[in-house]
Amino acid sequence: MPASLPWILPGLFLAAGGAAGAGELDEALHRQPVAGNAVSNYEVCAACHMPEGWGTVDGEIPQIAGQHPNVIIKQLADIRGGNRDNPGMRLFASKEVIGGPQAIADLAAYIAAMPMTPRTGVGPGSDLQHGAVLYREHCVRCHGEYGEGDDARFYPRIQGQHYRYMLRQFEWIRDGRRRNANPEMVRQIADFSERDMKAVIDFASRLRPSPERVAPSVHYSNPDLP
């Protein structure tokens, strides 16, 4: 079990019917993904997240392509267990639609390997120096200098993520509306003002993944889907 899992399990344990919910998360994390098994399930995801997993520039739908597999597994398990409020995804992430722990592991590995979009939604760019200072002081330790995150510790990759999506999630975490947020982050950003929030997310929206993780052009299409 990954070292940081203890802070993750209690909410899921309570929300997902005790040991069964926590066990599904743990089991998916330890399953070996099977290549090729996830394409049909990803078609369900593509309806919103787009065939390439790039979401939408306006931030209504996040980019999921290139996200760490453990992060994807945790978010799917949290949604399935009711530990993250996302009514729109609850059905699509359900066991009846995408299957059990093995299916979650397969899907997470597939999404993690997808090339990321060359074009993301960014903020206005008017307060980037302030955002850079806040990012160094509050975000680097978990999300990394370049927003690369940490798969083993369940810290999401935020490089290449859309500004408006991150802004909405940041606000929900700060205001206690996202129940599966890392408590350490909740404490870290509790006193952020509106200016602080917008500045640091604007800065983060401009962090770019390494070139090998990015699709060759905005005209790239997922070869596995029609």
Buried (B, 14 or more C-beta within 10 A) or exposed (E): EBEBBEEBBEBBBBBBEEEEBBBBBBBBBEBEBEEEBBBEBBEBBBEBBBBBBBBBBEBEBBBBBBBBBBBBBBBBBBBBBBBBBBEEBBEBBEEEEBBEBBBBBBBBBBBBBBBBBBEBBBBEEEBBEBBBBBBEEBBEEBBBEBBBBBBEBBBBBBBBBBBBBBBBBBBBBBEEEBBBBBEEBBEBBEEBEEEBBBBBBBBBBBBBBEEEBBBEEEEBEBEBEE
